[in-house]
């Protein structure tokens, strides 16, 4: 048996090229004696042989074809009807003519479908003239792009940037913030019709793309028309396509990618030629654009990925494919279907960062280092050394809650002492002063070190960071204790104000920060001397009485990183003006790209609460319910799919799997079938 790595033996006679004839001899062999046609000039290179490797690589059908190129048809004698005498060339001419006629018919049908889809989606697109459903979010993001204010969203930026670009070209200045459903568009002069029209155009393009995809899969014109009309007339898609949403661009790129992949598969007998490369690269671009609209684009990536693996597996098992040729196939697919989509995805974020250079509402989601790259959020250089008497901004590490904070409002129950929280923005209520455990008198510079016992006094209210054996307001488990700010004038404090500084990590470029508390470089925790618990915070928000700020507790048996803190900024009256200073290191593009995607993922994972008007996947097959988008003045926009489309497709899927199961059963029982329902 021949090895997988060796070409099988080939009968040389089978691939022997036919003898090369002169043009006159070839002409005399194919032209009837009675013909008055003039023979062609005596070219000597009208027959070009194909390399044997290419001929052997082709499929079984292709290997049976001639291995030399045929004479152009203009050299052949013709009848009165303009067709060649030779039957083979006549049949080939008729086949090409029929193919061109079929392609022209497909273009006419697809254009008619596109025009009709446009008419349906643009019908009264200006109604309602107020904010509908998620136009609150995606119209608002367009406003932020135009005002260049940074924001954070769980979706990648491409579709949002396209909508913002259309709005900008239509003259929108970003002053309207799309705050609430029902806000009027007319009086502020929002170009919402243009923005909706862009989305409607994307949705309408899906219809002809569906037609071409079905035709590309080898199905009939009737099947393609039915599929396109089902897309065209689906009520849910129509409602979705008429609004300022991310879904229309997403659907367009998904449909275009699917069509490109089908066309690439149809070029499998012509590898590494122009159209093979064109459709493969178009597929890669489509995958990148789809993923850059929404992460649900990963489904089309998975679809193409499974198909790619199957195709490579087939090539790997083909004895006519050498290792060199297989490696070319693998490299081409890796380049176009992995590298190209990832490059497009990263490029969209580069454009996103370029469009949003200024500080905005999304700052609080990002790390302090990331925030320093935004205009209007830069921090001045701060002294690196921290001594007793230093005023400090203390920031939490594991969450994005922000700074250790207190304000003159008390807990409504428990100790009813002053609240201590995390607050994400810079504020005067974030300043704390570090003192020794036994005195607040500061006469000289004495640095704070690992293991020192300190008190933290809130600057604005004069109360000290305090904990005791009371349950916190939100986390009522036994191992959590309430953290408050406690004290009053002329009160020197008590033992519940004492905390031990433990440096847990440090900047490796600054070895001093391992033993001595230093700004930005030392990561520490605060251990309570009496309770033995550690200052802790997590992603739990306080109710309205706590202004939605993040809860702070003291937790026993806790683990990093939610007990880790660092000093972001400090000041001390006794430090000389030329004292060593420090600032954040601004991250580069790849660090920002990685962080933003991690924040998007974490935020998306945290969206666990269901919306009262949403629909769940179990409701979709039989269209049990839809989604209420808008209601005003006894009029409603309600997204609901077309019952015929949903029910027929559900039944078709059930019928398909039932048929496959029946055929498997028949095959298992040993019956022979031609797959047309006739048992033999």
N, C-alpha and C positions, 0 to 999 in steps of 0.2 A: 504494500500500500504506500502511496506517495506521501511524503511528509507534508504537514501543513505549511511549512516554510518553503516548499519546492514546487515549482510549476509542474503540473502533470505533463506527461509526454504528449507531443503533438505530432500528428501525421503531417509531414512536411508537404506532401502532395496536396493536402486539403487547403493549405494556405499559399500555394504557389500562385504568383501573380499571372494573369493571362498575358499572352505575348503582346507586346506593344505594336500596334498597327499604325500605319500612316493615315492621315485624315482621309485620303482618297479611298484607301482600302476599306476603312470603317464605313465611309459613306456608301460605297457600293454594296456592302453587306446588308444595310438596313433600308435602302431606298429601292422601291420597285423599278423594274426595267423601263416601264412606261412613263416614269416621272421625268419632268423637264427641269427639276430643281438643279441648281448650280452647286457643285461641291464646294466646301470651304477651302480657304487657303491652307497650304501645307504647314500648319503649326507642328512643332515637334514636341511640345510640352503640354498637350491638351489632356494627358492622362497623368494623374498624380496619385501615387500609392500612399496608403495609410500605414503607419507603423504597425507591425504585428502586435506590439504590446497593447496599443489602443484597441485593436480589433479583438484581441483575446480578453481584454478587460470588460467589454460590453456584455450585456445580458444575452441569454440564449437566443432571443429573437434578433438582437443586433448582430450577433456573431454569424448568423446565416446570411447577412447582407453582403454585397460585393465589397471587396477591399480596395477598389479603385474608384476614383471620382468619375462620374459620367459626363459626357459632352453636354454643353449647354443646349437647351431645347431649341434655340434659334437656328441651330445647324441642321435640324431635321426637316425632311420633306413633309409638307402638310397637305391635307385635303382642302376642298373648297370651304369647309366650315372652320378652317383655321386650326384644327387639331392634328397632331402628328399621326403618321401612318402606323407607327409601331404601337402595338396594343399596350405594352408596359408603360410607355411614356404617355399615351393617351389616358390610361387609368390614373397615372400619377398627376397629370394635369387636372383631371376632373376632381381628384381628391383635394388638391390644393385649392381649387376653385370653390369647392363645397366648404372647405375649412374657412376661407375668407368670407364667404357668404354667411356662415354661422357666426363668425366673429362680429361682422357688421350687424347682424340681427341682435346679438347679445348687447352690443353698445346701444342700439336703439331702445331695447327693452329697459336696460339699466338706467338710461337717461330719463325715460318716461317715469320709472319708479322713483327716481330722485326728485324730479319736479313735483310729483304727486306728494311725496313725503314732505317736501318743503312747504307745499300749500297747506297741508294738515297742521304742521308744527308752527307755522307763522300765522295761522288764523287767529285774529284778535290777540296777538301776543302781548299787547299792551295792557291786557286785563289779567288780574287786578293791578291797579296802579299803586300798590303799596307792597311792603316787604312781606314775602311769603316764606314760611318755614325756614330752611337753612340758608336762605339769602341773608339772614342775620349774620351768619358766620362768614360766608364766602364773599359777600358784598363788603362786609367789614374788613376782611383781609385785603381786598382790592384798595380800600381807602387807606389802609396802613402802608401798603406798597407805594402808593402815590405820595404819601407824606413821609416816606422813608423811615418809618418808625418800626423798630424790631418787635416781632411778636412770635409766639410759639404755637404751633398747631401739630396735631398728631399725623397729618398727611404731608407727604413730600410736596415740593413747591411748584411743579411745572404747571398744572392746571390753574392754580391760583394766580401765577404770574401771567398766564395767557389772558385770563379774565381781566386782570389789572391793566394789561397792555391795551386791550380793547377799550376799557373805560377811559384810560388816559388819552388815547387817540380820539375818543368821542368828546373830549373836553372836560372830563370829570376832574375836579380839583381835590377830591378827598375830604371835603368838609362834612359830608353826610356820613354818619357812622353806622347806619343799619342796625340801630340798637335793639329795636323791638319789632316783633311781628305786627303788621298793620300800620307801621309808620308810612306816611304819605311820601310818594316820589315826586309828585307834580310840582308842588310849591318850591322845594329846594332845587329843582332843576336837575335831578339825577338822570343821566342817560341810560336808564334801566332797559329801554327798548333795545338799544344797541347791544348791551351786555347780554340780554336774553337772546337776541338774534344770533349772536356768536354761538351760544350753547345749542340753539335750535339747529343751526347749520351743521354742527358736529353730529347731532342726533340724526339728522336727515341723511347724512353721508353713510351711516351704518346700513341703510336699506340697500343701496346698490352694492355695497361691499358684501352684504349677505348673499345677494344674487350671484356675484362673481365667485364667491367662495364655494357655493353649492355646484356651480358649473365647473369650477376647477377640480372638484372632487369626482367629476365624471358623471354627474346626474343630469337628468333631462332638463330641458327648458321649463317644462311645467313644474317640476319639483323645485327649481330655483325660484320661479315666480311665487309659488306658494310660500316658501320660506321667507322671501323678501316681504311679501304682503303681511305675513304674521308679525314680522318686526315692525312694519309700517303702521299697522292698525292696533298694536298693543296699547291700550289706554294708559297703562302705567308708564311705559316709555315715553308716550306723548306728553304726559303731565311732567315727567322728569326732565325732558328735553327743553321745555318751554321756560325753565327757571334758571336763575344764576346759581348753578350747582357744579360740583366737580365731576359728576357722573357722565355728562355728555362727552367731554374730551376723553375721559377714561374709556368709554364705550367705543369711541371712534378709533383710538389707538389700539384697543384690543381687537376690534374687527379688522383693522388694516394689518396688524401683525399676523392674525390667523390667515388672511388671504395671502400674504407674502410667504408664509410657511407652506401653504398648499401649493403655490406656484413653484417654490423651491423643490418640493417633493416631485413635482412633475418634470423637473429637469434632471432626474437621477440618471438618465441615460446619456447626459451630456456634461459630465463633471468637469469643473475648472474652466468652463467656458463663460462667456460674458454674462448671459442671463442666469446661469447657475450662481455666479458670484453676486450679481445684482440682487437677486431675491434672497440670498443668504444674508447679505449685509443689510438689506431692508428689514428682514426679520429681526436682526440684532438691534437696529435702531428702534424698531417698534417695541421690542421688549424693554429697552431703556426708557422710552417715552411713557409706556404704560406704567412701569414701576414708579416713575417720577411723578405720576398723578396721584396714585393711591397704592398702598401696600397690597391691596387685593390683586394688583397686577402680578403678584407672585403666582397666582393660579395659572395664568397663561405661560409664565416661565416654566412652571412644573409640567404643563401640557407639552410644550415644545421640548423640554428636557427629556421626558420619557420617550417621545418620538425619536429624538436624537440618539439616545442610548440604544433603542431598538435598531435604528439604521446602522449604527456602528457595529453592533453585534452581528448583523447580517453580513456586513462587509468583512468582518473578521473571519467568518466562516466560509467565505467565498474563496476557493482555491485559485481563482484567476487573479485575485488581488494580492499584489506583493506587499511586503512590509513597508517598503518605501511609499507606495501609493496609499496604503492605509494610514501611515503617519501624516501624509498630506491632508487626507480627509479629516483626521482627528484635529490637526493644527488649525485647519480652516474653520471648523466648527467651534473650537475653543476660542479662537480670535473673534469670530463674529457673534457668537451666542453667549460668551462669558465676558471677555474683555470689553467688547464694544458696549453692551448694556450697562456695565458697571461704570465705564467712562462717562457715558451719557448721564447716568444717575448722579455721579459726583459733579459733573459740569453744571447740572441744574442747581445744586447747592452752592456752587461757586457764584453763580449768577444771583442766587437768593441772598447770599451774604453781601454782595456788591450793591444790591438794591436796598438793603436795610442797614445803613451805616450808623443810624442814630438810636439812642436809647429809647425804649418803649415799654409797653405793658408786659412784654414777655421776658423782661430781664430777670425777674424773680425765679424763673424756672432754671436759669443757667448758673453755672459756677461763677465765683467772683473773678477768676481769671478770664473767662469768656466775656463777662460784663465789661472788663477793662478795654476790650477791643471796640466798644461802642462809644461813639461821640456823646458827650454829656454825662458819661458815667465813669470817667477816669478818676483814679484816686491819687492824691498827692503822695509823694514820698513820705514815709513815716519812720520815726526812730525804731531801730531794731531791738534795743535793750528795754526790758521791762523791770522796773524797780518798785519797791513799796512807795505808794503815793501816786502811781501811774494811773491815769484815766484810760480805760480800754474799751474797745468794741470787741465783744466776744461772739464768734460766729460758729454755728453748728456745722458739722462736716457731712453727716450721712444723709440729711434731708435738705431740701431747698427752702426750709422755713425761714432761714435768715439769722437774725441777731437775737442774743439774749436781751429781753425787753421787759420793762414794767411800766405801769401807768397808774394814776390815782383812781383806780376802780377796784372794788373788792369782789371776791368770790361770793356768789349768792348763798352758798351753804358751806359746810365744813368749818374751817377756821374763820371764814369770812374776813380773812386778811387780804392784803393787796395782791392783785394778780401778777404772776410772772409768766411770760409767754415767749414765743419766737415771733419776730416781726420781720418781713422780708425787705423792708426799705430802710434807708438811712434816716435816723430820727434822733432828736436830743434825748429821748427816753431810752436809747440804747447804751448810754454812757454809764460805766461802773468804775469805781475807784477801788484799787487793791490796797488793803492795809494788813499789818501784822495782826496776829491773833490777840495780842494784849494791849495794843495802843494804836491810835490813829495819828500820833505825832511823827512827823517826818522832818529830820534835820539834815540828812545826808543821803546820797545815793547808795542803796543796798539792793542788789539784784535778787530777784525771786528765783529759787532753785527747785529742782525736783525734790519732793517730800516736804516742802515748806507748808505751814498751816496759815491760812489767810482768811480774811473777811472781805466780802464784796459789798460795797455800799452804793446804792442807786443815787446818782448825782441829783436828779431833779426832785425826788421826794425825800431823800435822806434816809430811806429805810434799807435794811440789810437783807441779802439773800439768805433765806431761812427755810428749814424743813422740819417736820415733826410727824408724829404718828397720827396723821389724818389721811383719809383716802382722798385722792385727787378727784376733780369733778367729773372726768370722763372715764379714766382708767381706774375702775373700782376693785381691781385685784389686790390681794394682800401684799404682794411684793412691790407695790407702788405706793409712794407717799407724796402728799401734796407739797409743792414748792411755792413759797410766797415771799413777799417782801414785808418785813416786820420791823417795827421800831417807832419811837416817838422822841421828841426833843429831850435832851439831857439823859437819854437812856443809852448806856454803853453797850447794850447787846447782851446776849446770853450764849450758852454753849451750843444752841441750835443754829448759830450763825457761822460755825467754824467748818472750813473745808480744807482738805489736803490736796495739794497740786501734785499730780503724777504724770510726768511726761512719758507718753506711750510711743511716740514716733517723732522723727525729726528729719530735716533736710540733710541729705548725705554730704552736700557741699558746704555745710556749716556745722562742723562737729561740736561747736560750743553749744548749739541748741539742743543737744542731747541731755545735758545736765542743767542748763540755765534756760529759763523761760524766755523765748525770743519771738518777736512779732513775725507772723506768717510761717516761720520755720519750725516751731515747736507745736506738736499735736498732743494735747493733754486731756486729762479728765479730772473732775472735781469730786472727791470722795468725802461724804459727810462724816464728821468725827463721831457723832453720837449714834446715828441710825445705821452707819455702815453701808449706806446706799450711795449710788452714783448719779450725778446730774444727767438727766436723760430727756430726749425728745423724740417724737415719732410723728408720722403723717396723720394726726388726728386733730381736727379743727374744733375749736370751742364754739358754742352757740352764739347767738346775737349778743348776749351779755359780755362775751369775750371778744366781740368784734371779728369773729371768724379767724382769729389768730391761732397759731399752733400750740398745742398743749406741751407744757414742761412738767416733768415729774422727777422724783428721786427713786431709782429702781435698784433693788437688791439682786445680787447674782446676775447682773447684766453683763453683756458682752459688747465689744466694739462692733460696728463703728458708731452706733447711735448714742454712745456716751462720750464721743470724741469732739473736742472743741479746739479752736485756735484763736489767737488775738489777731484781728485784721488791722487795727490802727491803734496808736497810743500817743499819749502826750504826757510830759512831766515837766514841772516848773524848774527843777534843778538840773535838767540835762542841758549841756552846752549847745549853742546853735550849730556847731560843727560835728555833733554826734553822728555816728554811723546810721545811715538810713537804708530803707529797703522798700521794695514795691513788688507787685505781682509780675511774673513773667508772662507776657502776652502770648497766647497760643497761636500756632500757625493754622493753615487751612485744614490740614488733616486732623489735627486735634479738635478743632471746632466741629468739623464734619462728624467725627466719631461721637463727640459729646452730644450734639444736637440729636443724632439718631438714637442714642441711648435714652435721652430725655423723652423723645417721641414714643419710644417703646414703653418706657416706664409709665408715662401718662396714659397711654392707650390701655395698658394692663390694669390701670386703676379705674377705668370707666366700667365699673361692674353693675351699676344700677340701671335697671331697664326704664325706658321712657314710657309713660302711660299710653302714648298713641303709637308705639312702634308695632311692627309685625315680626313674628318669629319664623324661622325656616320651616317649622312644622305646619305653618299656616299657608305656605306658598303653593304646594302641589295642587290643592283643590280650592285655592283662593278663598279662604275662610274669612279673611278680613284685609283691610288696606290700612292706609295711614292718612290721618287728617293733617293737611298742610296749612290751611288758612280758613278763617271764617269771619265774616263781617257783613252787617246789614242783611242778614238772612241769606247770604250767599256763601258757598263753601268751595274750597279746592280739596278734593279727596283723591288720593292716589290709589287706584284699584286697577289691577290687570284686566285684560280682555278674557272673559270666561272661556270663549271658544279656543283661544290660544293656549291658555293654561290647562284646561281640561283635556284638550286633544293631545298636547305634548305629554302630559302625565300618563294618559292611556297608552300612547305610543311607546313610552318607555317601559311601562308594565308589559305590554304585548311583546316587545322586543326580548325582554329577559325571560318571559314565559316561553317564547319560541326557542330561544337558545337552550333553555333547560330541557324542553321537549326533545330537541335534536340531540343533546347530550345523552338523554335517556335512551333514545332510539339507537344511537351509536353504541351505547354500552350493552344493549340487548343483542347486538350483532346484525341488525337490519342494515341493508344497503339503501342509500337514498341519493338522489341527484339534487337534493335541496330544493325541489319544487313541489314537495308534498306527495310524491308518488313513491310508495314503497314497492320494492321489487323482491 
